[in-house]
Amino acid sequence: MRVPFGALDADYRAKRVDLDAAVLRVLASGRFVLGDEVAAFEREFAAHLGARHVVSCGSGTDAVVLALQAAGAGPDDAVLLPANTCVPTLAAVRLAGARPRLADVDDRTLTLDASSAAASLHPDVRFLLPVHLYGGVADLAGLGRLADERGLQLVEDCAQSHGASLDGKKTGTFGRTAAFSFYPSKNLGAYGDGGAVATDDAALAERLRRLRQYGWSRRDFSIEEGRNSRLDELQAAILRAKLVYLEPENTRRRAIAALYDTAFRGLPVQTLAVRPGAVSARHLYPIRVERRDALREHLANQGIETGIHYSTPLHLQPAYAFLGYRSGDFPVAEKACATILSLPIAPTLSDAHVDAVIAGVRSFFGETA
Ligand SMILES: *Cc1c(COP(=O)(O)O)cnc(C)c1O
């Protein structure tokens, strides 16, 4: 049996009636940028999060840039982010004009916790940028306390955590601002690029609306320097149609994760821990194994697709050598990159798919299913 990793074609088939109607509605409207669909999506996504304001933009990377800029980050500030995340988080800090400073992650969740952040807290750091990687939740309580004690601002990277929560409160509502991506493979994905920033601060939301469109306070009148980073009406209509499925799909992701967690107990496989009080969005299901590449090949031979998130920690990316970090600086992130393997967890997977993945992993370790 073939087990696909992404399955976006199956996802479209399951939602075809809704999605086709959404696209045709926009085509007939004659309005394609920053219209009613975008305004409605921003309201609906804000309601889903429990945030006062959502301002959409062109991508998740732009969302991180705008979230940092609106919160006041600039050339005089350093931003602390985890070494274990994908490159866009770091690219966005640089694009916002700020100085990136990296910290290691905790071994159980592979996200930023307060002790790893405190250990790397250089005096020029004014912003904490935790990433809720894999759909898990970074140590928001500890990082919030650290931010209060040191006068830092918290900005969340929620590109992988749509719908995740801590103590009943959604990720994206803890920071001064929070960035979301709607890249097609995310838990809430468009059919192209898209992103959004959430905030409870009306003045920041106003500023975000300016920054995404040339700094305009009204049409053709720029009161600060801005850019063009807008969500289009087609993507907004698609996201509105898909938003209603987010919660049930996250529930299905968690059910698959629970089956994996149970099946791998007793095997030499390290699964991710979920922080107490957290509900993970289970964007990815990474395991850590010593013979990662051999397991990957073993699964591929059985038609099971896997991924690696991520193969190289930020401090060892050649483009960022100028930051001055070296191999050995962030051992937890480095070890994770060498041993991590993401198993399929798309909500469209059937129980038979999940059983095939479990049997594939167990057989690698010489266990029968
Ligand atoms: C996907 C992602 C981004 C960037 O989003 P794009 O929409 O691809 O620009 C940023 N941070 C994290 C953690 C991501 O997974």
Ligand as a Chemical Component Dictionary entry (heavy atoms), coordinates in Angstrom:
data_LIG
# 
_chem_comp.id                   LIG 
_chem_comp.type                 NON-POLYMER 
_chem_comp.pdbx_formal_charge   0 
_chem_comp.three_letter_code    LIG 
# 
loop_
_chem_comp_atom.comp_id 
_chem_comp_atom.atom_id 
_chem_comp_atom.alt_atom_id 
_chem_comp_atom.type_symbol 
_chem_comp_atom.charge 
_chem_comp_atom.model_Cartn_x 
_chem_comp_atom.model_Cartn_y 
_chem_comp_atom.model_Cartn_z 
_chem_comp_atom.pdbx_ordinal 
LIG C1 C1 C 0 6.134 27.578 6.642  1  
LIG C2 C2 C 0 6.856 28.293 7.709  2  
LIG C3 C3 C 0 7.213 29.656 7.619  3  
LIG C4 C4 C 0 7.105 30.434 6.348  4  
LIG O1 O1 O 0 5.891 30.439 5.746  5  
LIG P1 P1 P 0 5.772 30.683 4.153  6  
LIG O2 O2 O 0 4.319 30.890 3.975  7  
LIG O3 O3 O 0 6.298 29.467 3.486  8  
LIG O4 O4 O 0 6.557 31.909 3.838  9  
LIG C5 C5 C 0 7.756 30.271 8.723  10 
LIG N1 N1 N 0 7.989 29.591 9.860  11 
LIG C6 C6 C 0 7.693 28.281 9.982  12 
LIG C7 C7 C 0 7.955 27.586 11.281 13 
LIG C8 C8 C 0 7.140 27.587 8.908  14 
LIG O5 O5 O 0 6.877 26.272 9.036  15 
# 
loop_
_chem_comp_bond.comp_id 
_chem_comp_bond.atom_id_1 
_chem_comp_bond.atom_id_2 
_chem_comp_bond.value_order 
_chem_comp_bond.pdbx_ordinal 
LIG C1 C2 SING 1  
LIG C2 C3 SING 2  
LIG C2 C8 DOUB 3  
LIG C3 C4 SING 4  
LIG C3 C5 DOUB 5  
LIG C4 O1 SING 6  
LIG O1 P1 SING 7  
LIG P1 O2 DOUB 8  
LIG P1 O3 SING 9  
LIG P1 O4 SING 10 
LIG C5 N1 SING 11 
LIG N1 C6 DOUB 12 
LIG C6 C7 SING 13 
LIG C6 C8 SING 14 
LIG C8 O5 SING 15 
# 
